[in-house]
């Protein structure tokens, strides 16, 4: 399964959800400092690049979401296996 992300600059980016080889689509709560409280902001190191339009394939369902970058996100695994 993959999704197509239409970036603010007009570029299209396909994300392989099953492998994460080109990126991951995550619920935004995973990126907040406190997963229950958006007002505390994004986790350290997470940078929001703007809004993007996402198309899920093969259904063609579209939604809008933020594109973010991060050097690493804790995943409950040892630091050597954190999501990067």
N, C-alpha and C positions, 0 to 999 in steps of 0.2 A: 504494500500500500504506500502511496505517496501523496503529497499535497503540492500544489503550485502556489507560491507566494508572489504576489505582485507588489514590488517594493515602491516606496515613495518616489524613487528616481525613474520609475517606469520599467525597470528590469524585472524579469520573471525568474524565479528560483524554485526548483523542484527539491523537496525534502523527502527523503526516504524514511518514513516513520518507523518501519520495522527494523532498520539497521542503524539509523542515525548517522549514516556515512557522510551526509552533507549537512546535517543539522537535526535538531529535535523540535517537535511541536509540543509544548508543555502548557498546562493550565497556568495562568498568570500568578496564581497563588504560590506556586513553587518559587517564584522569583522575588517575593516580598520578604522583608526582614522577618516579619511575623506572618505566617501563612493565614492567620485569621484577621489581620488588621492592615488594610491597604494604606492607612494614613501614616504608617511608619516608613513607607517608601520601599524602594527596591533593595535587595540584599547588596552587601558590599561588592563592588566590582561589576555589578550588572548595569549596563548602559542602555537606555531606550533610544533607538534610532528613528522612531516614528511609527506611524500606522501603516499597515499593509493589508491587501486583500488576499485572502487565502481560498483556493479552490480545492476541495477534496475530490480525488479521483477513485474509482470510476463514476461516482454518483453525480459529480458536478455541483455539489453543494458549496455555496460561497459564504464566507464570513469575513469580518474585519478584525484584525488583531495587531498588537504591537510587535515590532521586530526588536530584539535585544541581542546584545553580545555580552559575553562573560568569559574570563580566562578559565574559570572552573566553578562548578556548583557542587556542594556536598550532596551525596545521593544516599547517605546511610551506609556507605561502604568506606573502607580505609581511604585516606587521602590519595594514595597511589591509584585508586580506582574511581575517583570522583568523575562526574560527568564533565567532559571538556569539550 
